[in-house]
């Protein structure tokens, strides 16, 4: 009798101890894969002056799409967390489940060249 009660308590402990919760795991998780659409900005720390139009456009995007802007990722050229093939800095991407919807690279003449495709991608 005592042995069966002990077994009844030990089996669930062994089984449940092998379960892992993703939210509490220590491994890296990328929540970008779970979001519908996300903005990713690749910045060049050494040439920030070329990014002024991008910053102006991002401020307008923040007003129009606050939720998407809140989830935006900024990736520096010096980091190793490049999920997408980006060779030109600055670059602004709108991605949806690892698929690039919009990619704007390099020097842009007006912020409308950024706002129009990004807004259209975020609205769809």
N, C-alpha and C positions, 0 to 999 in steps of 0.2 A: 504494500500500500504506500509506504513512504517513498519507495523507489519510483513508483508511477507518478506520484505528485512531483517529485524532483525532476523527472524527465519532462513532465508537462511544463514546468517553468524554465528548464534549460533550453529546450528546442526553440521556443520563440526568441529567447535572448540571442542564440547563435544565429538564427535566421535574420533577425532584425539588425544585428550588428554589422552584417555585410551590406546593408542598404546604404545608399549615399544620396544625400540631398544636393542637387546642383547649386542651389543658392548658398549653401554653407560649405561647399567644397573649396579647397584652397587653390585648385588649378585655375588657370586663366579662363574666363568665360567672356565671350563677346556678345553683348546684348544687341549689337547692331544687326546680327543675323536674325533676331526675333522681331525687330521693328519692321514696320511696313516700308517707310521711306526715311532716309537719313541724309543729312548734309555732311560732307567730309571736306575740310579745307586743308590743303597742303601748303604750308607756309615756309618761306625761305628767310630764316632769321638774319642772314647777313645782308639781304636786300629788301628790307621792309618798305622802303620808299616806293617800290614798284607795286605794292599791295594796297595803296590808298583807295583806289576805285573798288577793289574787292571789299574793303572794310565799309565803305559807304553803302554798297549794295547789301552787305550782310546786316547793316542796321535797318534797312528797309525790309529785308526778309524777316528780321526779328519782329517788326511791328505787324507784318501781315501773317506770318506763320510762327507764332510763339512756341507752340509745342514741338515742331520740327527743329526750331532753332535751339531749344533747350537740350535736345538730344544730339546736337552737332558735335562732331569730333574735329579737333585741330591736330594735325600731324606735322611735326617739324621735319625738315629735311635731314636733320642730324639723328633722328630716332630710327629704330629698326622695325617699327610697327607698320610697315607698308603693306596693306592688304591688296592694294590695286597697283597696277603698273602705271606709275606716274614718273615721267622724266623731266617735265617742265614745271618750274615753280614761278609764281604761285599757280595753284590749280584748285578748282572748286568742282566737287562731284556731288551729284544726287544719286544715291544708290537705293535699290530696293532688293532685299534678299540676295545680296552679292552681285546683282546685275547693275551695271552703270546705266542710268537713264540719261544723265546729262554730264558732260565733262567740258569745262571751260579752262583753258590753259594760257599761261603766259600773259603778256601785256594786252590789256583790253582798253579800248579808247573811251567807252562810255559805260556807265553802270547799267544802262538799259540793255546792253549786250549781255549782261549777267542776269538781270532781273527777269527778263522775258522768258528765257528757257527754263530757269530755275522755278519760277512761279508756275509755269505750265506743267512742269513735271510734278510739283508738289500738289497741284490741284487735281490732276488725273487720278 
